[in-house]
Amino acid sequence: MNSLAPGEFDPDTTYLNTAAYGLPPARTVAAFEQILHDWRSGRRAPDNHDAVDQLRAAYARLLPGASKDDVAVSNTVGSLIGPVAAGLPAGVEVLLAEGDFASVTNPFRYRGDLAVRIVPLERLAQEVRPETALVAVALAQSVDGRTVDAAELRAATKAHDALLLLDVSQAAGWLPLRFADADFWVGATYKWLLGARSTSLLAINPEAAHAARPTAPGWYAAADRWAEMYAPQRLADTARRHDSTPDGLGVVATLIGLDLIDELTVEAVGAHDLALAQRFRSGLADLGIPAFPGDSPIVTILNEDDRANRLAPAGVIATSRNGLLRFAFHIYNTAEDVDRALKVLGDNRSRSTHRLRRHKHTRGLPVPPKSQL
């Protein structure tokens, strides 16, 4: 199984860490070199405002049914969820998933006057009730790659007239999405979309636009930002009212990454990534190493028996965090990458896997089935 984009990537490691940070394509590096040259020479500043609407359109293509007018550009996921949290009436219930990424939950938890209820991920749809005003969850979980059934959750929220916000930071780029399946679609672009850490995007279903309230609009959120830069501004009447001034280099990187994903197609990327993850899971089972259940290109195991300290010296790059090891497979990865990681994990492995069920860091996470122990 070869890389999906030969010639675009040439890592000198076995890079299995896209869930933390994606690699830039060669075309991004070339574009940056030209921009930096022009910037240094004083020929142009690296603002690239003309590319922002192209970026909106590229994100909308990931969400069939959306248009560029539905997309806001900012720097972080938390800053884009902020207007959604700010628009909720005081005291209403917000339903969150246990163990979800903090950028999804913090805007609601720290507003201070919302009734935040946290439930297990697998029960999220069943826990929506008449009192629920909004459900917010990462479509693919950062810690272990478990995914949410967006259509099922949408049906549950619709049945109780609740809003739905999906964070697609770990899903967009490999998992097909439908704009109709949520009211708000927010995502960081520097992972599976091969963009930049400075660029995050939010798509808002027009029917839910009234529910988001601008929290700190700057000059970039104006209806006509160039004509009203110094005068009292009117905010845009589209999702642009939630814009923050974008980083020009980040816009270029993200647009190039999105265009590459579009060129390859999300379906082909997903099939490639999932096949590699399944090969890895099968290899782990053969080694007697349990993996947390999941249905995405993210595979997580316990960091037992000095596993993390064996990976890095061997040139295998993964995330070691909170007693866990997380591997992520994307378009630049190959079957040889999978086999290399398995070989390193298999060297001098311990057979003492019984500790998994009592490990303190598995609290709140699914436990690998007994068949894998």
C-alpha positions as CSV (number, residue, x, y, z in Angstrom):
1,M,0.0,0.0,0.0
2,N,1.7,3.2,-1.3
3,S,1.4,6.8,-0.3
4,L,-1.6,8.5,-1.8
5,A,0.3,11.5,-2.9
6,P,3.8,10.4,-4.2
7,G,6.2,13.3,-4.6
8,E,4.3,15.5,-2.1
9,F,5.8,14.2,1.1
10,D,9.2,12.9,2.0
11,P,9.5,12.4,5.8
12,D,12.7,11.0,7.1
13,T,10.8,9.3,10.0
14,T,8.0,6.8,10.2
15,Y,5.6,9.6,10.9
16,L,2.4,8.3,12.6
17,N,1.4,11.5,14.4
18,T,-1.2,13.3,12.2
19,A,-3.7,13.4,15.1
20,A,-1.2,15.9,16.6
21,Y,0.1,17.6,13.5
22,G,-0.1,16.9,9.8
23,L,2.8,17.2,7.4
24,P,2.9,20.0,4.8
25,P,2.8,18.9,1.1
26,A,5.7,19.9,-1.1
27,R,3.5,22.5,-2.8
28,T,3.0,24.2,0.5
29,V,6.7,24.4,1.2
30,A,7.3,25.9,-2.3
31,A,4.5,28.5,-1.8
32,F,6.0,29.5,1.6
33,E,9.4,29.9,0.1
34,Q,8.0,32.3,-2.5
35,I,6.0,34.2,0.0
36,L,8.9,34.6,2.4
37,H,11.2,35.7,-0.4
38,D,8.7,38.4,-1.5
39,W,8.1,39.4,2.1
40,R,11.8,39.7,2.9
41,S,12.4,41.7,-0.3
42,G,9.6,44.1,0.6
43,R,7.5,43.2,-2.5
44,R,4.4,42.1,-0.5
45,A,3.2,41.4,3.0
46,P,2.1,37.8,3.7
47,D,-1.5,38.8,4.2
48,N,-3.2,36.9,1.3
49,H,-6.6,38.3,1.9
50,D,-7.6,37.3,-1.6
51,A,-7.2,33.7,-0.7
52,V,-9.6,33.8,2.3
53,D,-12.8,33.4,0.2
54,Q,-11.2,30.5,-1.7
55,L,-10.5,28.9,1.7
56,R,-14.1,29.3,2.8
57,A,-15.2,27.7,-0.5
58,A,-12.7,24.8,0.0
59,Y,-14.0,24.1,3.5
60,A,-17.6,24.3,2.2
61,R,-16.8,21.5,-0.3
62,L,-16.1,19.2,2.6
63,L,-19.7,19.8,3.7
64,P,-22.0,19.2,0.8
65,G,-24.8,21.7,1.0
66,A,-22.7,24.5,2.5
67,S,-21.5,27.6,0.7
68,K,-18.6,29.9,1.3
69,D,-21.0,32.4,2.9
70,D,-21.6,29.9,5.7
71,V,-18.0,29.7,6.7
72,A,-16.1,31.9,9.3
73,V,-12.3,32.0,9.6
74,S,-10.4,32.3,12.9
75,N,-7.4,31.1,14.7
76,T,-8.6,28.4,17.1
77,V,-11.5,26.0,17.7
78,G,-12.2,27.5,21.1
79,S,-12.5,31.0,19.7
80,L,-15.0,29.8,17.1
81,I,-17.1,27.9,19.6
82,G,-17.2,31.0,21.8
83,P,-20.0,32.7,19.8
84,V,-22.1,29.6,20.0
85,A,-21.7,29.4,23.8
86,A,-22.4,33.1,24.1
87,G,-25.6,32.9,22.2
88,L,-27.2,30.3,24.6
89,P,-29.8,31.6,27.2
90,A,-28.6,31.4,30.8
91,G,-29.5,28.2,32.6
92,V,-30.1,26.0,29.5
93,E,-28.7,22.5,29.4
94,V,-25.6,21.7,27.2
95,L,-24.8,18.0,26.7
96,L,-21.1,17.1,26.4
97,A,-19.2,13.8,26.0
98,E,-17.1,12.3,28.8
99,G,-13.4,12.7,28.0
100,D,-13.8,15.0,25.0
101,F,-11.1,17.5,24.0
102,A,-11.1,20.6,26.2
103,S,-11.5,23.1,23.4
104,V,-14.9,21.6,22.7
105,T,-16.1,21.6,26.4
106,N,-14.4,24.7,27.9
107,P,-16.4,27.4,26.2
108,F,-19.6,25.9,27.8
109,R,-18.1,24.8,31.1
110,Y,-16.6,28.1,31.9
111,R,-19.4,30.4,30.8
112,G,-20.6,29.9,34.3
113,D,-24.4,30.0,33.9
114,L,-25.2,27.0,31.8
115,A,-26.4,23.6,33.0
116,V,-23.6,21.4,31.6
117,R,-24.2,17.7,31.7
118,I,-21.5,15.2,30.7
119,V,-22.3,11.6,29.6
120,P,-20.5,8.7,28.1
121,L,-19.8,9.2,24.4
122,E,-21.7,6.0,23.4
123,R,-24.8,7.3,25.2
124,L,-24.8,10.8,23.8
125,A,-27.8,10.4,21.4
126,Q,-29.8,8.5,24.0
127,E,-29.2,11.3,26.6
128,V,-30.7,14.1,24.6
129,R,-33.9,15.2,26.3
130,P,-36.4,18.1,26.1
131,E,-34.3,20.2,28.4
132,T,-31.3,20.0,26.2
133,A,-30.5,23.2,24.2
134,L,-27.3,22.1,22.6
135,V,-25.1,19.0,22.1
136,A,-21.4,19.6,21.4
137,V,-19.0,16.8,20.6
138,A,-15.9,16.0,18.6
139,L,-17.0,13.8,15.7
140,A,-13.8,11.7,16.1
141,Q,-12.4,11.6,19.6
142,S,-8.8,12.9,20.0
143,V,-7.8,10.4,22.6
144,D,-8.7,7.2,20.9
145,G,-10.4,7.9,17.5
146,R,-13.9,6.7,18.4
147,T,-16.5,8.3,16.1
148,V,-20.0,9.6,16.6
149,D,-22.9,8.7,14.3
150,A,-23.6,12.2,13.1
151,A,-27.0,11.2,11.5
152,E,-28.2,9.5,14.7
153,L,-27.2,12.4,16.9
154,R,-28.8,14.8,14.5
155,A,-32.1,12.9,14.6
156,A,-31.9,12.9,18.4
157,T,-31.3,16.7,18.6
158,K,-34.0,17.4,16.0
159,A,-36.5,15.4,18.0
160,H,-35.9,17.6,21.0
161,D,-35.4,20.9,19.1
162,A,-31.8,21.1,20.3
163,L,-28.8,22.5,18.4
164,L,-25.8,20.3,17.4
165,L,-22.2,21.4,17.2
166,L,-19.6,19.0,15.8
167,D,-15.9,19.5,16.1
168,V,-14.3,17.9,13.0
169,S,-10.6,18.5,13.8
170,Q,-9.9,14.8,13.9
171,A,-12.4,13.9,11.2
172,A,-12.5,16.4,8.3
173,G,-10.3,15.2,5.5
174,W,-10.8,11.4,5.8
175,L,-14.5,11.1,6.9
176,P,-17.3,12.1,4.5
177,L,-19.5,14.8,6.1
178,R,-22.9,16.3,5.3
179,F,-23.8,19.9,6.2
180,A,-27.4,18.9,7.1
181,D,-26.1,16.7,9.9
182,A,-25.3,19.6,12.3
183,D,-25.9,23.2,13.0
184,F,-22.2,24.1,13.6
185,W,-19.1,22.5,12.1
186,V,-15.9,23.7,13.6
187,G,-12.4,22.4,13.0
188,A,-8.7,23.0,13.4
189,T,-6.9,22.6,10.0
190,Y,-3.4,21.6,11.0
191,K,-4.1,17.9,11.4
192,W,-5.9,15.8,8.7
193,L,-6.4,18.8,6.5
194,L,-2.6,19.5,6.2
195,G,-3.1,23.1,7.0
196,A,-1.7,25.4,9.7
197,R,-2.1,25.7,13.4
198,S,-3.1,29.4,13.0
199,T,-6.2,28.6,11.0
200,S,-9.5,27.2,12.2
201,L,-12.9,27.2,10.4
202,L,-16.5,27.2,11.4
203,A,-19.5,26.5,9.1
204,I,-22.9,27.6,10.4
205,N,-26.2,26.3,9.1
206,P,-28.2,29.4,8.1
207,E,-31.1,28.2,10.1
208,A,-29.0,28.3,13.2
209,A,-27.2,31.6,12.5
210,H,-29.3,33.5,15.0
211,A,-28.0,31.3,17.8
212,A,-24.4,32.4,17.6
213,R,-23.5,35.8,19.1
214,P,-20.3,37.6,18.1
215,T,-18.1,37.9,21.2
216,A,-15.2,40.1,20.2
217,P,-15.6,41.2,16.6
218,G,-12.7,43.0,15.1
219,W,-12.3,44.9,11.9
220,Y,-12.3,41.7,9.8
221,A,-15.9,40.9,10.8
222,A,-17.3,44.0,9.1
223,A,-19.8,43.9,6.2
224,D,-17.3,46.0,4.2
225,R,-14.1,45.8,6.1
226,W,-12.1,47.9,3.6
227,A,-14.6,50.8,3.4
228,E,-15.5,50.8,7.1
229,M,-12.1,50.2,8.6
230,Y,-12.0,53.4,10.7
231,A,-15.7,54.2,10.9
232,P,-18.4,52.6,13.0
233,Q,-18.7,49.2,11.4
234,R,-21.7,47.1,10.4
235,L,-21.0,43.4,11.0
236,A,-21.4,41.1,8.1
237,D,-24.8,39.4,7.8
238,T,-23.1,36.1,7.0
239,A,-20.9,33.8,9.0
240,R,-18.1,36.3,8.3
241,R,-19.3,38.3,11.3
242,H,-17.4,35.7,13.4
243,D,-14.1,36.1,11.6
244,S,-10.9,37.1,13.2
245,T,-8.1,38.5,11.2
246,P,-6.5,35.5,9.6
247,D,-2.8,34.6,9.4
248,G,-1.8,35.0,5.8
249,L,0.7,32.1,5.8
250,G,-1.8,29.9,7.6
251,V,-4.5,30.7,4.9
252,V,-2.1,29.6,2.1
253,A,-1.1,26.4,3.9
254,T,-4.7,25.4,4.7
255,L,-6.0,26.2,1.2
256,I,-3.2,24.1,-0.4
257,G,-4.0,21.2,2.0
258,L,-7.7,21.4,1.4
259,D,-7.1,21.5,-2.4
260,L,-5.0,18.4,-2.1
261,I,-7.6,16.5,-0.1
262,D,-10.2,17.6,-2.7
263,E,-8.0,16.4,-5.5
264,L,-7.5,13.0,-3.9
265,T,-11.2,12.9,-2.6
266,V,-12.2,12.3,1.0
267,E,-13.5,8.9,0.1
268,A,-10.1,7.7,-1.2
269,V,-8.2,9.3,1.7
270,G,-10.6,7.6,4.2
271,A,-10.2,4.2,2.6
272,H,-6.4,4.5,2.6
273,D,-6.2,5.7,6.2
274,L,-8.6,3.2,7.5
275,A,-6.9,0.3,5.7
276,L,-3.6,1.2,7.4
277,A,-5.2,1.5,10.8
278,Q,-6.8,-1.9,10.4
279,R,-3.5,-3.4,9.4
280,F,-2.0,-1.9,12.5
281,R,-4.8,-3.2,14.7
282,S,-4.4,-6.7,13.3
283,G,-0.7,-6.6,13.9
284,L,-1.2,-5.4,17.5
285,A,-3.5,-8.3,18.1
286,D,-0.9,-10.7,16.8
287,L,1.6,-9.2,19.2
288,G,-0.8,-9.5,22.1
289,I,-1.0,-5.7,22.5
290,P,-4.6,-4.6,23.2
291,A,-5.8,-1.4,21.4
292,F,-8.7,0.7,22.5
293,P,-11.8,0.1,20.4
294,G,-12.1,2.6,17.5
295,D,-13.3,3.1,14.0
296,S,-11.0,5.7,12.6
297,P,-7.3,6.1,11.5
298,I,-6.4,6.8,15.1
299,V,-5.3,3.8,17.2
300,T,-4.4,4.1,20.9
301,I,-2.7,1.6,23.2
302,L,-1.3,1.8,26.7
303,N,2.3,3.2,27.0
304,E,3.5,0.1,28.9
305,D,6.8,-1.7,29.0
306,D,8.8,1.4,27.9
307,R,7.1,1.5,24.5
308,A,7.3,5.2,23.9
309,N,11.0,5.2,24.7
310,R,11.6,2.5,22.1
311,L,9.7,4.3,19.3
312,A,11.5,7.6,19.1
313,P,15.1,6.3,18.8
314,A,13.8,4.0,16.0
315,G,12.4,7.0,14.2
316,V,8.7,6.1,14.8
317,I,6.8,9.3,15.7
318,A,3.6,8.9,17.7
319,T,1.9,10.8,20.6
320,S,2.8,9.8,24.2
321,R,0.3,11.4,26.6
322,N,-1.3,10.5,29.9
323,G,0.0,7.0,29.9
324,L,-1.3,6.3,26.4
325,L,0.4,5.9,23.0
326,R,-1.6,7.3,20.0
327,F,-0.8,6.4,16.4
328,A,-2.5,8.1,13.4
329,F,-2.3,7.0,9.7
330,H,-2.8,9.5,6.8
331,I,-2.1,9.9,3.1
332,Y,1.7,10.0,3.3
333,N,1.8,6.7,5.3
334,T,2.4,3.2,3.8
335,A,2.1,-0.4,4.8
336,E,5.8,-0.3,5.4
337,D,5.3,2.4,8.0
338,V,2.7,0.2,9.8
339,D,5.1,-2.8,9.8
340,R,8.0,-0.7,11.0
341,A,6.0,0.5,14.0
342,L,4.8,-3.1,14.8
343,K,8.3,-4.4,14.6
344,V,9.5,-1.8,17.1
345,L,6.6,-2.5,19.4
346,G,7.2,-6.2,19.1
347,D,10.9,-6.1,20.1
348,N,11.3,-7.3,23.7
349,R,7.6,-6.9,24.3
350,S,6.2,-7.9,27.6
351,R,3.3,-10.3,27.9
352,S,2.0,-8.7,31.1
353,T,-1.2,-7.2,29.6
354,H,-3.5,-7.8,32.5
355,R,-2.7,-4.3,33.9
356,L,-4.8,-2.7,31.2
357,R,-8.1,-3.1,33.1
358,R,-6.8,-1.4,36.2
359,H,-4.7,1.3,34.6
360,K,-5.6,4.7,36.1
361,H,-5.5,6.5,32.8
362,T,-8.3,4.3,31.3
363,R,-10.9,5.8,33.6
364,G,-13.8,7.0,31.4
365,L,-12.4,5.3,28.3
366,P,-13.6,2.1,26.7
367,V,-11.6,-1.0,27.6
368,P,-10.3,-3.3,24.9
369,P,-12.4,-6.5,24.7
370,K,-11.2,-9.6,26.5
371,S,-10.6,-11.3,23.1
372,Q,-7.7,-8.9,22.6
373,L,-6.1,-9.5,26.0
